Amino acid sequence: MPTLAEARALDAADPIAGYRKQFALPPGVIYLDGNSLGALPLGTAARLGEVIRREWGEGLIRSWNSADWIGMPRRVGAMIAPLIGARADEVIACDSTSVNLFKLIAAALAMQAPKSNGGRKVVLSEPGNFPTDLHLIAGLEAQGLAERRLAPPEELKAALDDSVAVLLLTHVHYKSGAMHDMARLTRAAHRAGALVLWDLSHSAGAVPVDLNGCEADLAVGCGYKYLNGGPGAPAFAYAARRHHEALQQPLTGWMGHAAPFAFTDDYAPAPGIDRLLTGTPPILGLAALEEGVRLIAEIGVERLAAKSHALSEFLRVAVAQTAPGLPCVSPQDPAPRGSQLSYRHPEAYAIAQALIARGVIPDFRDPDILRLGLAPAYLRFEDCWHAAQALGEVLASGEWERAEFRTRAAVT
Ligand SMILES: *Cc1c(COP(=O)(O)O)cnc(C)c1O
């Protein structure tokens, strides 16, 4: 068992330890759920106060220009770009991850639909992918636009035949934390004539991503997880520059128009990434997201990823000793692992509740996964040490068996 003194020594030597002070973490709480809802950056409340009182209250409608509200989706997108290996003009912050998935799956299908191309309609994904990803394929299928095909990871390459229009995968699996080989699968898809759409919800801000280096076509990701944009924060969408001109997304609202303020009857898409916009940008949400992204971008993805590896290895070794016999379903090797460790237990829900009662906040994923998320920007090795202790004690004492820990709330 690594000792508390060892944990503290690792914290003392951690080059990004100072960033923890920039988050408003409640005392007495060990937060292992930054991959579900990122913590609140200290600067966010002040920034929102400023946007509300000065930009909105005093500037009123003038702030679309004077505070560059109109440029926010592009500006925040450009800040996210270096975290995912994209160029500044390839990323835009808008809508939810789900809505961006809809736009980009449909756009990919439209690019692949021509008869000259064999009229490809299959969207290939894996069973157990995040529900919204699979549900959106199903929605497009119900519209007659797509055909859903699911294949487990080891069969994806074989499933990539000449009917596949787009391969849609989540880079880091939300339950297991297993990471796909983005470069290899993107190459395989391209060889088969398919486009690739990566969901980076559990990657952006935690693990290195090189969309340009992998020649990825399209991507989406979440603003409220490792980017700390706040509950329901706007998401982001990426399209490689080479696709911009051909990209036709179906939610053709006025903000994606080439000249929104010309108020014309006919739709003409904006020339670049702006064509992914639909309606008026949510300025309060974007301002909060900008604060979160600013901090993460300042720390930089290399330092975050290095710390994430070190934290998860520390925690994995500690839990193996405090809770021996609790099966870890995340990859043992830190390289193909996202910033989390997941454990399987039939009473994972009650165990998570018992941990929360002790001030350690993990999360639970139905039916039997206890997920420990490691947000490297603000989590300490000492926190991991205490979490491993608490988990060991909860399991050994059986305190999770108390009735109050077994009643499920609306949001699990
Ligand atoms: C969190 C998450 C989403 C979230 O989608 P919303 O539209 O924000 O609800 C989508 N995909 C994956 C893989 C996620 O982990």
The ligand as a Tripos MOL2 file, in Angstrom:
@<TRIPOS>MOLECULE
LIG
   15    15     1     0     0
SMALL
NO_CHARGES

@<TRIPOS>ATOM
      1 C1        -21.3150   13.0100  -21.5150 C.3       1 LIG1
      2 C2        -21.4080   12.4650  -22.8820 C.ar      1 LIG1
      3 C3        -22.2840   13.0050  -23.8120 C.ar      1 LIG1
      4 C4        -23.2060   14.1000  -23.3730 C.3       1 LIG1
      5 O1        -24.1310   14.5150  -24.2880 O.3       1 LIG1
      6 P1        -25.1260   15.7010  -23.8910 P.3       1 LIG1
      7 O2        -25.7560   16.0530  -25.1540 O.co2     1 LIG1
      8 O3        -24.3010   16.7890  -23.2840 O.co2     1 LIG1
      9 O4        -26.0670   15.1980  -22.8690 O.co2     1 LIG1
     10 C5        -22.2680   12.5000  -25.0970 C.ar      1 LIG1
     11 N1        -21.4410   11.4880  -25.4380 N.ar      1 LIG1
     12 C6        -20.6010   10.9330  -24.5390 C.ar      1 LIG1
     13 C7        -19.6910    9.8300  -24.9440 C.3       1 LIG1
     14 C8        -20.5660   11.4030  -23.2390 C.ar      1 LIG1
     15 O5        -19.7510   10.8480  -22.3420 O.3       1 LIG1
@<TRIPOS>BOND
     1     1     2 1
     2     2     3 ar
     3     2    14 ar
     4     3     4 1
     5     3    10 ar
     6     4     5 1
     7     5     6 1
     8     6     7 2
     9     6     8 1
    10     6     9 1
    11    10    11 ar
    12    11    12 ar
    13    12    13 1
    14    12    14 ar
    15    14    15 1
@<TRIPOS>SUBSTRUCTURE
     1 LIG1         1 GROUP 0 **** ****
